[in-house]
Amino acid sequence: MKCMLRGFLAGVLAVAAAQAGADCGSIPYSAPLRSAVEVISVKDSEAASVVFDPLKVSVFEPKQRALILWNGEEEILLLSTDQRATRASAVLEVIPLPAEPQVRLGSFETFKNAQKLVVQKRMWACAHGGARAGAVPVPADAGRITFHAKLGVHDLTVAQVLDAGHFVEFVQKHLHEHYQTPDAPIDPRFVKVIESYLDAGFRWFTFDSIDLNEKLQSRDPVEYRFKSDKVYYPLRISTLEQGRTELDLLVFTANGVSRFEGVSAAELNREEPLPVTPAEVGGIEPTWQEFFGDDDELVMDQWTIEGESSKLVRDVLVK
C-alpha cells in the first residue's frame, strides 16, 4: 500500500518564524491612525494628495490551515492564514459563525503538535498495511458587541447582528468608533455574500482588524469555540479574494463523518480516516482532551481543498 503523507501544515515551522488570520472575507478600509495609506503623486511640479480607495486593494490568501474538533454539539476551530495585499492597507477580516463563539489566542505550537500526530499515525498505518476507518446612523437594535479584546497582534470583536438590513451600517459604525475612520466603502459584491449568510440564518460574526502589505504574512492562530450541529468551515466568505488558495483541514470527531452537505466529498482530497485517542488529542493541546467527554476512541480526518478562491462557493458542512 502506497502511503501518501499529504502536506498538512508543511510550512508550519517557516510560518512560525514569520511575522505574526483566519479564513474570512476581507474588507480593506482607510485607517490613517493605524498605518500610512495616503499616497502622494506629483503633477506639474506640485504635490497632490491621492485619496486611498479601499475598493482598489486586492487581498490574496494562498494558504489556509485549520484544526477542527467536533463532538456533535460544539466545534473548536483553530485557524490561521497566509495573506498579502496589493498595497499597504488596513483590513477588517469577517468570519460568519453559526453561534456565539468563545475566542482565545492560539499557538503555532499546536499546529506543530498536530503535524507530529499526523506523521506518527500515517507511518503506523503504512507499516500495518492500513488502518480501519472510524465510524452611519444605525438603529439601536441593529447589532450588539459581545466581545472585544486585543489578543496578540489581533484586534478581535464578536458581534451579533440583530437587524440583517443594517449590517453594512453596523460594520461602518464599528470601524468609525474603534479606528476613527470615515465611512468605509464596502464592495457591493461582498455585501451580497454577507447577505447570503444572513439569509441562511447566521447572526454571529467576528471582526479582526489587521494591517497587510505586499509581503506574505502569517499571524498567530485564533481559536473559536461555538455551538454547531455539524463540522463547519466558512469558505464562500472568501470568494472575492484573488488567486488560488489551498485549504488544509485536520478534523477530529467522535464517530467520523460521511454526509457532506456543502463542499462535496469529490471536491476534496481525503486521506483514510484513522482512530486516535482523547489522550493523543490532548497531546496536541492540553485543554482539548476533555472536549469529547467519555469517548475513548476518536476519528482523525485529513482533508485538502485547492482551487481559485472565487470558485469555492460552498462552505464545508459535514456530519
Helices and strands as residue ranges (DSSP letters): H 12-17, E 25-29, E 39-43, E 46-50, G 54-56, E 59-70, E 74-85, E 89-97, E 102-105, H 108-127, E 143-151, E 154-161, G 164-166, H 167-179, H 188-199, E 204-212, E 217-218, E 222-227, E 231-233, G 236-238, E 244-253, G 265-267, E 269-270, E 274-276, H 278-284, G 286-288, E 298-308, G 309-311, E 316-318
